[in-house]
Amino acid sequence: MVYPKPARRSWAEPWKVKMVELLKLITPEQRLRSIEEAGFNTFLLRSEDVYIDLLTDSGTNAMSDIQWSGLMLGDEAYAGSKNFYHLWEAVTQHYGYKYLVPTHQGRGAEHILSRILIKPGDFVPGNMYFTTTRLHQELAGGTFVDVIIDEAHEPANEHPFKGNVDLVKLQQLIGEVGAKRISYVSVAGTVNMAGGQPQSMANMRALRELCRLHGIRIVLDATRAIENAYFIHQREPGYQNWKIAEILKEYCSYTDTCTMSAKKDALVNIGGWLATNDQGLFEEARNLVVVFEGLHTYGGLAGRDMEAMARGIVESVDDDHMRSRVGQVEYLGQHMLDWGIPIVKPIGGHAVFLDARAIYAHLPQSQYPAQALAADLYVDCGVRAMERGAVSSGRDTKTGEERFPKLELVRLALPRRVYTQAHMDVVAESILATYERREQARGLRMVYEPKYLRFFQARFERI
Ligand SMILES: *Cc1c(COP(=O)(O)O)cnc(C)c1O
């Protein structure tokens, strides 16, 4: 007998499951009650009431047996823990920076960095804002200026590197305010708020040149820099035969300093760091970390957390890991494209972003269509996503007016190494069912608004 050749050869996750956590799906009536009690804010749901949790890829990663065994090797000495030195080595080896200050998570590093580098009245240009990053810049007296390319604000635009900095916009800002009043250029790769979109190596290189000319620092938000490196490998001519690890190192080499939320790329549940090549900055950061986080050799973390991070970094730059990580996101996103459901294109590195403005086209942005869509999706099948639109954007610090961004999105972020392809099928089908009922959808009115980062705790009612 002759067996037919398979039409294609699939790849699979480069790991197998050793322990499982049981899931529960509550009834539709219970879900409706839960979302009402949560004020139509998926951040206020109890995780027990969630079936498939795509709220965030932050701190939701599954650690490997190698990382878990590292937890048992925690050196919980107050000062000079050996795990700190392991972490320092891993960061230097894979990201290339000389000096390391651990912090409890990314915003701890952002806080310290902003205090050191930003003077009141300064400007901080960046390739689109991130919530905590911009808030720390503003709290330090700086003004964030968006210098991302225009394509990033257009969900349907298929530019391969929508995270690129628009060098003309940056030059204009330098011309207007002068290089002295620019604290640093804040670059993120990939750009979370643009839909997990990458920056090209060529753009980073050109940015380096421009900044060198004007004596301006570049600070990298390295939270998803490995996913950025994966896209460079996939899309940028000349990098196809490079290892992700090599691309990452070149990418970081164009920057002076980075802040990191290790809860993303680094495959852990908590942790972060500030890393730099600048000795002066390092000294100041070491002074401040003691005030706000903890001693400079633990930065608010347990020794075991630093060990898990050190081991996670090594696993996170692996080529097969990255292919399956981004491959799963693409698998979910491709369903949306096949079914004609509007999403941000190209599909991002950590999440699929539904274009709520297009899906709930009958709702004005003042009725928070993305917030409403995230709530409706939860009620359909217990899938938890989050709003990335007007609610997340908040208010203008000077005028107090609501900022209505061009992008009104619902983000489905995929935890690393947690869910299977079958889970992704269930998610895709639930989105399709919600999409098919889109004309019946109703908007929301905000009834409670916190002062800072309102999206975390705001409450809504249906109109
Ligand atoms: C999550 C995140 C941060 C903040 O890090 P935390 O660990 O949540 O404090 C900063 N920048 C980006 C791009 C992020 O995704």
The ligand as a MOL file (V3000), in Angstrom:
LIG
                    3D

  0  0  0     0  0            999 V3000
M  V30 BEGIN CTAB
M  V30 COUNTS 15 15 0 0 0
M  V30 BEGIN ATOM
M  V30 1 C 3.9250 45.7400 30.8150 0
M  V30 2 C 4.6940 46.8070 30.1650 0
M  V30 3 C 5.3730 47.7780 30.9110 0
M  V30 4 C 5.2720 47.8770 32.4320 0
M  V30 5 O 5.7610 46.7690 33.0710 0
M  V30 6 P 5.1240 46.1560 34.4160 0
M  V30 7 O 5.9630 44.9620 34.6690 0
M  V30 8 O 3.6990 45.8430 34.1370 0
M  V30 9 O 5.2760 47.1810 35.4820 0
M  V30 10 C 6.1190 48.7000 30.2260 0
M  V30 11 N 6.1840 48.7150 28.8830 0
M  V30 12 C 5.5220 47.8150 28.1320 0
M  V30 13 C 5.6170 47.8640 26.6470 0
M  V30 14 C 4.7410 46.8420 28.7440 0
M  V30 15 O 4.0680 45.9700 27.9980 0
M  V30 END ATOM
M  V30 BEGIN BOND
M  V30 1 1 1 2
M  V30 2 1 2 3
M  V30 3 2 2 14
M  V30 4 1 3 4
M  V30 5 2 3 10
M  V30 6 1 4 5
M  V30 7 1 5 6
M  V30 8 2 6 7
M  V30 9 1 6 8
M  V30 10 1 6 9
M  V30 11 1 10 11
M  V30 12 2 11 12
M  V30 13 1 12 13
M  V30 14 1 12 14
M  V30 15 1 14 15
M  V30 END BOND
M  V30 END CTAB
M  END
